[in-house]
Amino acid sequence: MTDPFALPESALADYLSRQVPGFAGPLRASKFKGGQSNPTYLIEAASGHYVLRRKPPGTLLASAHAVDREFRVLSALADTPVPVARPLHLCSDDSVIGSMFYLMSHVPGQIYWDPSLPEMTPAQRGAIFDEILRVLAALHAVDVQAVGLGEYGRPGNYFARQLKRWTEQYRASEIEAIPAMEALIGWLEAHVPADDGAVALVHGDWRIDNLIFDAQAPIIRAVVDWELSTLGHPLSDLGYFCMALRLPRNPVIPGLAGLDCAALGIPSESAIIARYAELSGRQAHHWPFILAFNFFRLAAIAQGVAKRATQGNASNTRAVEVGRMVPVVAALGMEAANEA
């Protein structure tokens, strides 16, 4: 059976040799284990190493898997304090590999898949978490008008718009009724805070495994996976990052719940909020809503992965396991809501 995610290496090498200055084949493409939504590949070519991200094959949800938006963000952030890979080429011609893709520079370094950082000392873990918050604050300080992203998102209440969008996405991916998800959607719709005017470039998937660290130091070399980026409320990224403290230990959406984070040197939720406020000048208003909203959005994303698994075009073999996390994540959202 043909692998739907395999790349036509010879044809791709010929295409990139014509389109990317300095590129030379032949090439070998190896799919990374990440890239749950957009398949991502290491490209080892005669001219060096690169990374390719593509839309997955098959029928997709409208507006999802926007690799062209990722390419635009990488281009805009190239000369800012936010570290990113260098974008090299965007291909919108589906005939080349079967779907839209882009090529970027390969940034060597370390990706940490487990937020507990089991191989590190408490001091090292604390330094990693502080670096994550430093770069997050730098991202939210980017002048979006100056870098050409002033129209990258729609105006109006970010949380109201996102709640509507992700409810629609969830309904389009729904396989069976999940009571906790229905309760969470209802609570969020009744508690959307008034728009406070805060707008920043938000990453949308601010997790430790979307960051490439220097192999020798607690320094972020590149922020990756910009598919969900937009103009929005900066606290949404902070809430998304803090979900890890409440998510259970599991192999598909790793969390930290049940661990002694203080002994590990991992800051508490309140410490993370305080450090972000110190770095950014922003206070965490409406925090229970922000957490509940992020759990809802994560559950909706996981449901989309599960739906793609039933269609045979999910990009990760653990897609079905991710789908099983939907009711768990939704229940955590209701727990956060009940803290309001």
C-alpha beads as a LAMMPS data file, in Angstrom:
LAMMPS data file: protein, C-alpha beads

340 atoms
339 bonds

1 atom types
1 bond types

-500.0 500.0 xlo xhi
-500.0 500.0 ylo yhi
-500.0 500.0 zlo zhi

Masses

1 110.0

Atoms # bond

1 1 1 0.000 0.000 0.000
2 1 1 1.353 3.399 -0.987
3 1 1 2.185 5.736 1.891
4 1 1 0.004 8.864 1.375
5 1 1 2.607 10.966 3.183
6 1 1 5.607 9.857 1.103
7 1 1 7.160 12.605 -1.006
8 1 1 8.145 12.204 -4.677
9 1 1 11.808 12.835 -3.940
10 1 1 13.167 13.062 -7.479
11 1 1 10.426 15.390 -8.731
12 1 1 10.692 17.510 -5.585
13 1 1 14.459 17.842 -5.976
14 1 1 14.042 18.957 -9.582
15 1 1 11.411 21.518 -8.591
16 1 1 13.384 22.966 -5.657
17 1 1 16.553 23.153 -7.761
18 1 1 14.682 25.477 -10.110
19 1 1 12.914 27.535 -7.429
20 1 1 15.317 27.896 -4.472
21 1 1 18.663 29.621 -5.042
22 1 1 21.538 27.372 -4.030
23 1 1 19.419 24.231 -3.668
24 1 1 20.881 21.105 -5.217
25 1 1 19.615 17.535 -5.223
26 1 1 19.334 14.642 -4.937
27 1 1 17.382 14.655 -1.695
28 1 1 16.032 12.312 0.946
29 1 1 12.841 13.189 2.854
30 1 1 12.160 11.848 6.377
31 1 1 8.903 12.663 8.159
32 1 1 9.265 14.029 11.693
33 1 1 7.196 12.394 14.418
34 1 1 5.573 15.769 15.200
35 1 1 3.443 17.791 12.821
36 1 1 0.154 16.270 13.984
37 1 1 -1.749 18.696 11.753
38 1 1 0.690 19.605 8.971
39 1 1 3.151 16.825 8.062
40 1 1 6.746 18.019 8.458
41 1 1 9.857 16.538 6.876
42 1 1 13.608 16.768 7.182
43 1 1 15.018 17.290 3.700
44 1 1 18.598 16.074 3.368
45 1 1 19.915 17.373 0.056
46 1 1 23.290 17.690 -1.602
47 1 1 23.214 21.402 -0.750
48 1 1 22.391 20.889 2.948
49 1 1 19.521 20.264 5.328
50 1 1 16.090 21.910 5.085
51 1 1 12.614 21.452 6.553
52 1 1 9.418 21.085 4.505
53 1 1 5.879 21.529 5.828
54 1 1 2.843 20.609 3.777
55 1 1 -0.897 20.425 3.974
56 1 1 -1.978 16.819 4.560
57 1 1 -3.545 15.000 1.617
58 1 1 -7.271 14.323 1.431
59 1 1 -10.416 16.232 2.349
60 1 1 -9.707 19.006 4.869
61 1 1 -11.717 21.393 7.014
62 1 1 -12.140 24.821 5.493
63 1 1 -9.418 27.310 6.571
64 1 1 -7.411 24.573 8.326
65 1 1 -3.781 23.594 7.621
66 1 1 -2.888 27.078 6.368
67 1 1 0.783 26.570 5.558
68 1 1 0.725 29.758 3.497
69 1 1 -0.096 31.715 6.663
70 1 1 2.823 30.039 8.420
71 1 1 5.127 31.110 5.603
72 1 1 3.855 34.686 5.866
73 1 1 4.532 34.810 9.609
74 1 1 8.029 33.393 9.269
75 1 1 8.773 36.035 6.654
76 1 1 7.424 38.817 8.877
77 1 1 9.368 37.706 11.966
78 1 1 12.706 37.200 10.214
79 1 1 14.208 40.448 11.551
80 1 1 12.536 40.574 14.979
81 1 1 13.678 39.324 18.422
82 1 1 11.460 36.253 17.938
83 1 1 13.682 33.384 16.679
84 1 1 12.309 31.536 13.654
85 1 1 13.565 29.395 10.789
86 1 1 14.313 31.271 7.560
87 1 1 11.494 30.834 5.010
88 1 1 12.828 29.867 1.570
89 1 1 9.959 29.030 -0.762
90 1 1 6.160 28.635 -0.786
91 1 1 4.632 26.314 -3.380
92 1 1 0.886 26.599 -3.993
93 1 1 0.948 24.177 -6.932
94 1 1 -0.603 20.950 -5.636
95 1 1 0.796 18.967 -8.563
96 1 1 4.368 19.064 -7.222
97 1 1 3.877 16.831 -4.148
98 1 1 0.089 16.591 -3.890
99 1 1 -0.598 19.589 -1.652
100 1 1 0.636 23.097 -0.842
101 1 1 3.975 23.221 0.995
102 1 1 6.817 25.473 1.978
103 1 1 10.526 25.035 2.513
104 1 1 12.500 26.662 5.332
105 1 1 15.963 26.490 6.792
106 1 1 16.813 23.656 9.152
107 1 1 17.524 24.891 12.690
108 1 1 19.591 22.351 14.628
109 1 1 18.890 21.964 18.297
110 1 1 16.870 20.136 20.932
111 1 1 13.094 19.632 21.099
112 1 1 11.667 18.618 24.470
113 1 1 8.588 16.437 24.058
114 1 1 7.953 15.952 27.779
115 1 1 7.310 19.216 29.697
116 1 1 8.616 17.578 32.882
117 1 1 12.116 17.655 31.334
118 1 1 13.105 14.397 33.059
119 1 1 16.827 14.590 32.241
120 1 1 17.319 18.030 33.803
121 1 1 18.055 19.458 37.247
122 1 1 15.569 21.796 38.966
123 1 1 17.729 24.806 38.090
124 1 1 17.882 23.771 34.433
125 1 1 14.105 23.289 34.282
126 1 1 13.537 26.718 35.793
127 1 1 15.832 28.292 33.214
128 1 1 13.982 26.575 30.362
129 1 1 10.582 27.760 31.585
130 1 1 11.869 31.302 32.073
131 1 1 13.233 31.344 28.516
132 1 1 9.849 30.190 27.214
133 1 1 8.138 33.105 28.953
134 1 1 10.802 35.570 27.788
135 1 1 10.289 34.656 24.145
136 1 1 6.497 34.632 24.582
137 1 1 6.622 38.190 25.906
138 1 1 8.902 39.149 22.988
139 1 1 6.385 37.687 20.547
140 1 1 3.543 39.672 22.071
141 1 1 5.646 42.847 21.897
142 1 1 6.118 42.607 18.105
143 1 1 4.774 45.691 16.303
144 1 1 2.396 43.923 13.922
145 1 1 1.943 47.002 11.744
146 1 1 5.693 47.459 11.325
147 1 1 6.242 43.844 10.215
148 1 1 3.334 43.839 7.773
149 1 1 0.857 41.815 9.813
150 1 1 -1.603 44.576 10.634
151 1 1 -4.373 42.737 8.762
152 1 1 -3.349 39.219 9.780
153 1 1 -6.447 38.767 11.951
154 1 1 -10.012 39.997 12.013
155 1 1 -11.075 42.917 14.232
156 1 1 -13.438 42.534 17.168
157 1 1 -13.602 40.380 20.282
158 1 1 -10.958 37.686 19.807
159 1 1 -12.460 35.199 22.248
160 1 1 -15.981 35.550 20.818
161 1 1 -14.660 35.002 17.279
162 1 1 -12.474 32.063 18.263
163 1 1 -15.257 30.435 20.243
164 1 1 -17.551 30.623 17.202
165 1 1 -14.861 29.365 14.823
166 1 1 -13.757 26.422 16.940
167 1 1 -17.311 25.420 17.785
168 1 1 -17.944 25.228 14.044
169 1 1 -14.737 23.239 13.539
170 1 1 -15.692 20.914 16.376
171 1 1 -19.167 20.339 14.932
172 1 1 -17.628 19.548 11.547
173 1 1 -15.368 16.948 13.208
174 1 1 -17.874 15.551 15.714
175 1 1 -18.126 11.772 15.762
176 1 1 -20.352 11.319 18.817
177 1 1 -21.878 13.555 21.492
178 1 1 -19.515 14.363 24.397
179 1 1 -21.451 15.769 27.405
180 1 1 -18.447 17.575 28.925
181 1 1 -17.801 19.343 25.626
182 1 1 -21.425 20.445 25.344
183 1 1 -21.338 21.817 28.898
184 1 1 -18.066 23.624 28.240
185 1 1 -19.306 25.251 25.033
186 1 1 -22.430 26.436 26.823
187 1 1 -20.465 27.905 29.720
188 1 1 -18.024 29.709 27.449
189 1 1 -20.798 31.215 25.336
190 1 1 -22.367 32.620 28.506
191 1 1 -19.136 34.049 29.930
192 1 1 -17.218 35.690 27.060
193 1 1 -15.509 38.753 28.609
194 1 1 -15.872 42.173 27.055
195 1 1 -13.192 43.082 24.531
196 1 1 -10.405 44.939 26.385
197 1 1 -8.632 46.018 23.200
198 1 1 -5.470 43.976 23.775
199 1 1 -4.140 42.744 20.419
200 1 1 -0.881 40.972 19.607
201 1 1 0.495 38.381 17.242
202 1 1 -0.393 35.126 19.002
203 1 1 1.166 31.765 18.198
204 1 1 -1.911 29.704 18.998
205 1 1 -0.073 26.503 19.963
206 1 1 2.473 27.679 22.539
207 1 1 3.792 24.353 23.849
208 1 1 7.284 23.322 24.818
209 1 1 7.503 20.889 21.896
210 1 1 6.969 23.724 19.406
211 1 1 10.250 25.288 20.470
212 1 1 13.733 24.334 19.297
213 1 1 16.317 24.927 22.026
214 1 1 20.057 25.264 21.787
215 1 1 21.563 21.845 22.525
216 1 1 23.900 23.283 25.158
217 1 1 22.023 26.197 26.757
218 1 1 18.487 27.267 27.782
219 1 1 18.096 29.430 24.694
220 1 1 15.296 29.118 22.124
221 1 1 16.714 28.959 18.599
222 1 1 13.398 28.771 16.732
223 1 1 9.664 28.841 17.372
224 1 1 7.903 26.423 15.010
225 1 1 4.374 25.392 13.964
226 1 1 2.679 28.734 13.271
227 1 1 -0.442 27.241 11.690
228 1 1 -2.792 28.618 14.360
229 1 1 -1.191 32.054 14.580
230 1 1 -3.317 35.169 14.178
231 1 1 -3.881 38.579 15.713
232 1 1 -5.556 37.971 19.031
233 1 1 -5.490 38.361 22.774
234 1 1 -1.992 37.687 24.154
235 1 1 -3.327 35.969 27.272
236 1 1 -4.634 33.175 25.059
237 1 1 -1.065 31.971 24.478
238 1 1 -0.266 32.162 28.179
239 1 1 -3.364 30.151 29.071
240 1 1 -2.548 27.566 26.427
241 1 1 0.941 27.135 27.848
242 1 1 -0.382 26.794 31.403
243 1 1 -2.677 23.933 30.431
244 1 1 0.318 21.597 30.737
245 1 1 0.243 22.052 34.521
246 1 1 -3.285 20.595 34.620
247 1 1 -3.144 17.988 31.866
248 1 1 -2.557 14.411 33.055
249 1 1 0.566 12.423 32.302
250 1 1 -0.179 10.727 28.986
251 1 1 1.729 9.862 25.809
252 1 1 -0.253 11.949 23.307
253 1 1 -0.852 15.354 24.948
254 1 1 1.783 15.312 27.722
255 1 1 0.983 17.131 30.937
256 1 1 2.362 17.686 34.409
257 1 1 -0.611 16.951 36.670
258 1 1 0.300 14.812 39.670
259 1 1 3.989 15.713 39.645
260 1 1 5.714 17.702 42.381
261 1 1 6.501 20.664 40.161
262 1 1 8.039 22.681 42.995
263 1 1 10.576 19.933 43.677
264 1 1 11.261 19.649 39.942
265 1 1 11.961 23.371 39.650
266 1 1 8.944 23.943 37.383
267 1 1 7.119 27.187 38.240
268 1 1 3.541 27.088 39.467
269 1 1 0.657 28.590 37.515
270 1 1 0.676 31.690 39.722
271 1 1 4.448 32.047 39.306
272 1 1 4.140 31.760 35.525
273 1 1 1.419 34.420 35.475
274 1 1 3.521 36.719 37.663
275 1 1 6.662 36.261 35.552
276 1 1 4.764 36.916 32.328
277 1 1 3.273 40.055 33.862
278 1 1 6.765 41.202 34.824
279 1 1 8.077 40.609 31.301
280 1 1 5.091 41.934 29.362
281 1 1 3.331 44.384 31.669
282 1 1 0.050 42.455 31.206
283 1 1 -2.113 41.175 34.041
284 1 1 -4.074 37.918 33.742
285 1 1 -7.666 39.123 33.928
286 1 1 -10.546 36.630 33.441
287 1 1 -8.135 33.754 34.034
288 1 1 -10.731 30.952 34.588
289 1 1 -12.363 31.853 31.264
290 1 1 -9.003 31.955 29.466
291 1 1 -8.056 28.518 30.804
292 1 1 -11.493 27.040 30.042
293 1 1 -11.382 28.508 26.535
294 1 1 -7.973 26.956 25.871
295 1 1 -9.073 23.527 27.066
296 1 1 -12.077 23.833 24.761
297 1 1 -9.902 24.767 21.805
298 1 1 -7.443 21.945 22.517
299 1 1 -10.351 19.502 22.687
300 1 1 -11.688 20.816 19.366
301 1 1 -8.244 20.412 17.778
302 1 1 -7.969 16.857 19.142
303 1 1 -11.421 16.081 17.742
304 1 1 -10.241 17.245 14.325
305 1 1 -7.287 14.867 14.558
306 1 1 -9.641 12.028 15.481
307 1 1 -11.923 12.816 12.556
308 1 1 -9.005 12.761 10.128
309 1 1 -8.081 9.342 11.516
310 1 1 -11.493 8.009 10.448
311 1 1 -10.885 9.443 6.975
312 1 1 -7.412 7.941 6.721
313 1 1 -5.521 11.232 6.312
314 1 1 -4.304 11.952 9.831
315 1 1 -0.561 12.615 9.863
316 1 1 0.269 10.716 13.050
317 1 1 -0.321 7.091 14.013
318 1 1 -1.492 8.239 17.461
319 1 1 -4.421 10.175 16.015
320 1 1 -6.998 7.782 17.461
321 1 1 -5.397 8.076 20.911
322 1 1 -5.542 11.869 20.610
323 1 1 -9.257 11.581 19.912
324 1 1 -9.770 9.664 23.152
325 1 1 -8.407 12.682 25.032
326 1 1 -11.281 14.947 23.928
327 1 1 -13.635 14.205 26.880
328 1 1 -10.709 14.351 29.334
329 1 1 -9.625 17.773 28.094
330 1 1 -13.204 19.069 28.020
331 1 1 -13.684 17.990 31.656
332 1 1 -10.546 19.922 32.623
333 1 1 -12.071 22.944 30.913
334 1 1 -15.163 22.671 33.094
335 1 1 -12.932 22.386 36.183
336 1 1 -11.282 25.672 35.212
337 1 1 -14.678 27.238 34.533
338 1 1 -15.846 26.287 38.010
339 1 1 -12.978 28.357 39.474
340 1 1 -14.627 31.550 38.224

Bonds

1 1 1 2
2 1 2 3
3 1 3 4
4 1 4 5
5 1 5 6
6 1 6 7
7 1 7 8
8 1 8 9
9 1 9 10
10 1 10 11
11 1 11 12
12 1 12 13
13 1 13 14
14 1 14 15
15 1 15 16
16 1 16 17
17 1 17 18
18 1 18 19
19 1 19 20
20 1 20 21
21 1 21 22
22 1 22 23
23 1 23 24
24 1 24 25
25 1 25 26
26 1 26 27
27 1 27 28
28 1 28 29
29 1 29 30
30 1 30 31
31 1 31 32
32 1 32 33
33 1 33 34
34 1 34 35
35 1 35 36
36 1 36 37
37 1 37 38
38 1 38 39
39 1 39 40
40 1 40 41
41 1 41 42
42 1 42 43
43 1 43 44
44 1 44 45
45 1 45 46
46 1 46 47
47 1 47 48
48 1 48 49
49 1 49 50
50 1 50 51
51 1 51 52
52 1 52 53
53 1 53 54
54 1 54 55
55 1 55 56
56 1 56 57
57 1 57 58
58 1 58 59
59 1 59 60
60 1 60 61
61 1 61 62
62 1 62 63
63 1 63 64
64 1 64 65
65 1 65 66
66 1 66 67
67 1 67 68
68 1 68 69
69 1 69 70
70 1 70 71
71 1 71 72
72 1 72 73
73 1 73 74
74 1 74 75
75 1 75 76
76 1 76 77
77 1 77 78
78 1 78 79
79 1 79 80
80 1 80 81
81 1 81 82
82 1 82 83
83 1 83 84
84 1 84 85
85 1 85 86
86 1 86 87
87 1 87 88
88 1 88 89
89 1 89 90
90 1 90 91
91 1 91 92
92 1 92 93
93 1 93 94
94 1 94 95
95 1 95 96
96 1 96 97
97 1 97 98
98 1 98 99
99 1 99 100
100 1 100 101
101 1 101 102
102 1 102 103
103 1 103 104
104 1 104 105
105 1 105 106
106 1 106 107
107 1 107 108
108 1 108 109
109 1 109 110
110 1 110 111
111 1 111 112
112 1 112 113
113 1 113 114
114 1 114 115
115 1 115 116
116 1 116 117
117 1 117 118
118 1 118 119
119 1 119 120
120 1 120 121
121 1 121 122
122 1 122 123
123 1 123 124
124 1 124 125
125 1 125 126
126 1 126 127
127 1 127 128
128 1 128 129
129 1 129 130
130 1 130 131
131 1 131 132
132 1 132 133
133 1 133 134
134 1 134 135
135 1 135 136
136 1 136 137
137 1 137 138
138 1 138 139
139 1 139 140
140 1 140 141
141 1 141 142
142 1 142 143
143 1 143 144
144 1 144 145
145 1 145 146
146 1 146 147
147 1 147 148
148 1 148 149
149 1 149 150
150 1 150 151
151 1 151 152
152 1 152 153
153 1 153 154
154 1 154 155
155 1 155 156
156 1 156 157
157 1 157 158
158 1 158 159
159 1 159 160
160 1 160 161
161 1 161 162
162 1 162 163
163 1 163 164
164 1 164 165
165 1 165 166
166 1 166 167
167 1 167 168
168 1 168 169
169 1 169 170
170 1 170 171
171 1 171 172
172 1 172 173
173 1 173 174
174 1 174 175
175 1 175 176
176 1 176 177
177 1 177 178
178 1 178 179
179 1 179 180
180 1 180 181
181 1 181 182
182 1 182 183
183 1 183 184
184 1 184 185
185 1 185 186
186 1 186 187
187 1 187 188
188 1 188 189
189 1 189 190
190 1 190 191
191 1 191 192
192 1 192 193
193 1 193 194
194 1 194 195
195 1 195 196
196 1 196 197
197 1 197 198
198 1 198 199
199 1 199 200
200 1 200 201
201 1 201 202
202 1 202 203
203 1 203 204
204 1 204 205
205 1 205 206
206 1 206 207
207 1 207 208
208 1 208 209
209 1 209 210
210 1 210 211
211 1 211 212
212 1 212 213
213 1 213 214
214 1 214 215
215 1 215 216
216 1 216 217
217 1 217 218
218 1 218 219
219 1 219 220
220 1 220 221
221 1 221 222
222 1 222 223
223 1 223 224
224 1 224 225
225 1 225 226
226 1 226 227
227 1 227 228
228 1 228 229
229 1 229 230
230 1 230 231
231 1 231 232
232 1 232 233
233 1 233 234
234 1 234 235
235 1 235 236
236 1 236 237
237 1 237 238
238 1 238 239
239 1 239 240
240 1 240 241
241 1 241 242
242 1 242 243
243 1 243 244
244 1 244 245
245 1 245 246
246 1 246 247
247 1 247 248
248 1 248 249
249 1 249 250
250 1 250 251
251 1 251 252
252 1 252 253
253 1 253 254
254 1 254 255
255 1 255 256
256 1 256 257
257 1 257 258
258 1 258 259
259 1 259 260
260 1 260 261
261 1 261 262
262 1 262 263
263 1 263 264
264 1 264 265
265 1 265 266
266 1 266 267
267 1 267 268
268 1 268 269
269 1 269 270
270 1 270 271
271 1 271 272
272 1 272 273
273 1 273 274
274 1 274 275
275 1 275 276
276 1 276 277
277 1 277 278
278 1 278 279
279 1 279 280
280 1 280 281
281 1 281 282
282 1 282 283
283 1 283 284
284 1 284 285
285 1 285 286
286 1 286 287
287 1 287 288
288 1 288 289
289 1 289 290
290 1 290 291
291 1 291 292
292 1 292 293
293 1 293 294
294 1 294 295
295 1 295 296
296 1 296 297
297 1 297 298
298 1 298 299
299 1 299 300
300 1 300 301
301 1 301 302
302 1 302 303
303 1 303 304
304 1 304 305
305 1 305 306
306 1 306 307
307 1 307 308
308 1 308 309
309 1 309 310
310 1 310 311
311 1 311 312
312 1 312 313
313 1 313 314
314 1 314 315
315 1 315 316
316 1 316 317
317 1 317 318
318 1 318 319
319 1 319 320
320 1 320 321
321 1 321 322
322 1 322 323
323 1 323 324
324 1 324 325
325 1 325 326
326 1 326 327
327 1 327 328
328 1 328 329
329 1 329 330
330 1 330 331
331 1 331 332
332 1 332 333
333 1 333 334
334 1 334 335
335 1 335 336
336 1 336 337
337 1 337 338
338 1 338 339
339 1 339 340
